[in-house]
């Protein structure tokens, strides 16, 4: 009996020791010390291997216990993220910070029949992190501005120090970087917080954020993991020039209307091509996309169609303005005609795309000046050559683009680094016009390129073909009319 008791005591002791070894150290309350990698990533997501874009971030997201991926065994790097999913991630990060457990915060708010995001939302709202500002949006793809808002308020300020505060403040205030964000941008303060805290450096060389763009799971993972791991935070590699010096050359403040230097005489009832041309210039100078005409008498549908096509042809010569389609309404008996211009594939986003594009072009212009790539003593031809090279170096041809692709406008080149000929030409013409160089777009049935006046000489410039050989092909820069005709007659 005595031996049995001893053996039993030994068994109890062994169990007690084993239990003690399994008990984790008590988590701190409201501490970044709770951000500990509790797992090791060993390729759990089939689409995330070493060397994959965002590998470090997605593997960290797994190791911190913030994601187990999708049911098909992937992480879904290129999939969009809904507002609700961002709320889930934010709830886990807040809970991990507060309790040491990513799920304990939402656990007390779970109810039968809830959507997946609801307990996390209730947890965040209970702590005053979020209110009702995103109600009705949780099932929709999140914009980058909405993501910035959620992430910027997830942790208290002392848990997310603003390590880039001075640099970002100067870069933004001088309008040298992040030029697509203004005080009118939704959640602009939160967007700037992401830069200042090292969670984002933007998506291009100008630090532009793309506030209205959707965000992928890969890009979201990068921001999320930088919140919990200071080693993953980033500092922008920006050169901020003294504001006084910048004012000598900066194109900041240039508007779309400022770029129109042609005759803007308005004719209510244009009958000649030159009158239609000046009417379109008048419309663009007023920064509107609607041209209203009034012939004061009956007009035929055939005549209206000819006016519409003539106006569309003129608009396309201003391809930097990014209008490439037109809708027409008219009253046959009164002769009132309304032309409304837009861009295929852009839809209601076109105004924000245009804002982004102009700001991005201004940032490129100012950066090339600040770096000395362009100087005041250069000729127009030399300046145009610098921009020619910049376009070729920063874009690839989108061979998969269809007729309805966003690659047909300059926005795609500045935002995505890819375009087709009208996108190439639009971006190039915009940069030239910011430089004060007169130019327009010329096209034939299947191609479009630039005609510019450089140092008093008319030149044809084809950035698309200049970027077609793997290196910058200057044969297509500053061509004579005859050379251009030999390449692509019109």
Buried (B, 14 or more C-beta within 10 A) or exposed (E): EEEEEEEEEEEEEEEEEEEEEEEEEEBEEBEBEBBBBEEEBEEBBEBBEEEBBBBBBBBBBBBBBBBEBBEEEBBBBEBBBBBBBBBBBBBBBBBBBBBBBBBBBBEEBEEEEBEEBBBBBBBBBEEEBBEEEBEEBBEBBBBBBBBBBBBBBBBEEEBBEBBBBEBBBBBBEBBBBBBBBEEEBBBBEBBBBBBBBBBBBBBBBBBBBBBBBBBBBBBBBBBBBBBBBBEBBBEBEBEBBEEEEBEEBBBBEBEBEBBBEBEBEBBBBBEEEEBBBBBBBBBBBBEBBEBBBEBEEEBEEEBBEEBBEBBBBBBBBBBBBBBBBBEBEBBEEEBBBBBBBBBBBBEEBBEBBBBBBBBBBBBBBBBBBBEEBBEEEBEBBEBBBBBBBBBBEBBEBBEEBEEEBBBBBBBBBBBBEBBBBBBBBBBBBBBBBBBEBBBBBBBEEEBBBBBBBBEEEEBBBBBBBBBEEEEBBEEBBBBEEEEBEEBBEE
